[in-house]
Amino acid sequence: MRPLFAFVFLAFLPLAGWAADAMQPEAEALIRPAGESDLSEFLWIKRPIVVFADTDADPRFQQQIEMLRAGADMLTERDVVVLTDTDPSSRSPARQKLRPRGFALVVIDKDGGVKLRKPTPWSVRELTRTIDKMPTREQEIRDRRGLN
């Protein structure tokens, strides 16, 4: 019986690793470098949350990214994409438009308007509460419920 159990266990072990790998791209698709992304490409499609820092070693930046990864499901439900920019010398389009100083967290709604700027990390709970109060999000909820 033990050899059979070991065989079955070993047969399913690679599947567990494959399932874990399959989950990773979704979290990585949520968080991506700002790079050459223009914020206008997300207009009426996604809600960008842009996280700026002067270096990726900034503890506030690391804490914020950790919190965002932990709440990835709640952010995905709200059509959020997280853009990161940790290189002030790159002068990315997001950095030129939003002009951060040091660490900054900027929430942009689907209409392209800046709805929140914070100089400190915010929890996903606080972010989702802010997003849920936006008129575009309230309309999405009404549409989903059929209360138009």
Buried (B, 14 or more C-beta within 10 A) or exposed (E): EEEEEEEEEEEEEEEEEEEEEEEEEEBEEBBEBBEEBEBEEBBEEBBBBBBBBBEEEBEBBEBBBEBBBEBBEBBBEBBBBBBBBBBBEBEBBBBEBBEBEEBBBBBBBBEEEBBBEBEEBBBBEEBBEBBEEBEBBEEBEEEEEEEE
